Amino acid sequence: MRDSATPTGQAEPIDLDDTDHAIIALLRGNGRMPYRAVARELNVSENTVRARVRRMEESDTMRVVAVTDIEAAGFGMLLAIGVQVEGRSPEEVARDMAVVPEVFSVSVVVGAQDIEILVVARDQSHLNALIAEQLGVVPGVRRLTPALALDVLKNQPDWVPFHAA
């Protein structure tokens, strides 16, 4: 655990100023942008950029990651699947589903479903196998309710609501 962590293991929140927000905006546009170029763009030193990025990463405020284009990776189908659970806790079932490679998001929810997952499949045959042989056989799964995405109008993995201090 880091020194900045709370007793729950969460990092302490930090206040972000205009420079922090500007660094985040530039890295959202190009996560590979060198610190020297960020510094030049913002008229600050490279060491300032490096220190601020480190501070934001260590506080879990920001993380620079690669995002995969699912179509370019060979997956033609995107589905949201609602999962109803019986005989086991939703958390246990969710953990089991999270290890399936095609599952890229798992949430325990309140509502008509106990769990919501987002999955990808290459094609109909792959989807059938995924549902019948991997997801549907997880102990505790009562019912799967798949919803196939016909058209993705917005998928913004870099979106996060930053509030001004």
N, C-alpha and C positions, 0 to 999 in steps of 0.2 A: 504494500500500500504506500502511495506517495505521501509526503508530508502534508500536501494540500488537501488530502482526502478527509472526508467527514467520517464519523463513526460507522456510517452505513456503507462506506467504501466509495461513495460518490465524491468527485472532485468539488472543491468549493467553487461556486460561481464567481466569475470575474466581471468587472465593468468594462464594457467596450467603448472606445472613443472613436472619433471620426477616422483616425488612421487605421485602427483595427478593422472597421467596417470597409474601408477602401482596400485593404489587403485582402480581405475575404472576397470582395467583389472581383478583384483582379484574378485571384486564384480560382474562383468559380468559372470565369471565362476561359482560363487556361491553367489547369492544375500543374502543368509542367513549367510554368513561367519561372525563370531563374530569379532568385532573390535580388540579384543585381538589377534586373529589368524592372522588378516591382519597385525597388528603391528609387530608380531613375524616374519612373512614372509618378511616384508620390513625392519626389524631392526630399527624401530622407536617406539615411545611410543604410548600407546593406546590413550592417550589424543590428540596426534598429528593426529591420524587417525580420531577420533571423530570430532575434530575441522575442519579438511579438508573436511570431508563428509558434515558436517553442512554448511560450506561455499559454497560448490558446489551445495548443494540442495537449499540454500537460493538464489543463483544467477541463479537458473534454468539451471545450467550447467549439472546437473546429477540428476536422480531420480531413486531410487531402487523400482522396481515394480514387481509384479507377472505376468507371461504370461501364458495364458491358452492354452493347447493343444486342438485344436478344435475337433479333432477326439476322444480324450479321453472324451471330454465333450458331445459326442453324435451327432456331426454334420459331416455327410458324404459328404457334398457338399460345395464347396467354389466357389463363383462367383464374377467376376468383372462386374458391370453393369454401362453402360453409360446412362446418363439421359439427354434428350433434354427437355428444359423448354419453356413454352409459356404462356404469360399472367401474370406472376409473376416474381419476381427477382430470379435468381438462389440461392442467399443467403437464401431467405425465404424458398424455396423448400428444400434446403440442411438442414436447421434447422429442418424442419418437418421430413425429412428422418432420421436424426441423433437420433431421439427418439425411433426408431424401434429397439428393442433389438437385432435382428439378424444382424443389420447393425453395423459393427465395424470400418469402416473408411468412411469418407465423405470428398470429396475435390471439391471445385469449380474450374473448369479448363478452359483453353482456347483451342479451337480446334473443332473437329466435335461434341463433347458433351459439355454440360454446367456443368455437375456434373459427377464425377466418384465415385461410392460407392463400397465397398467390403462387401459382405454378406455371411452368412453361413445358411445352411438348413439341417435338419435332413435327408430328403429324397425327392423324386420327389413330393409327395403329399404336403409336407410342403412348398417346393419351389413354387408350383403352387398357394397355398393360400397366400404366402408371396407376390408374384408378383401381383396377381389379387386383393387381398383384402386389402393389406397394402401399397405397393409401388406405384402400378399403379393408385390408387385412390387419391393420394396426389394432392391437387389443384395445377395446373401449370405444371404437368407432361404431356408432349406431347408424348414422346416415350421413352421406355426402351429398351436398347440393351444389353442383358445378354451374358456373355461369361463364360462358365463353365470351371473351372480348371480341366483338365484331370489328370495332375501329377504336384505336387508342387516340383520343383527342388531346390528352395531356398526360405526360409522364415526366415529371420534373424531379429527379432524384436529388438535385442539389438545393431544393427549396427548404428553407428553414425560417421560421419567423423570429427575427431579431427585434427586440424591443429597445427603444432608446432608454437610457438610464434616467 
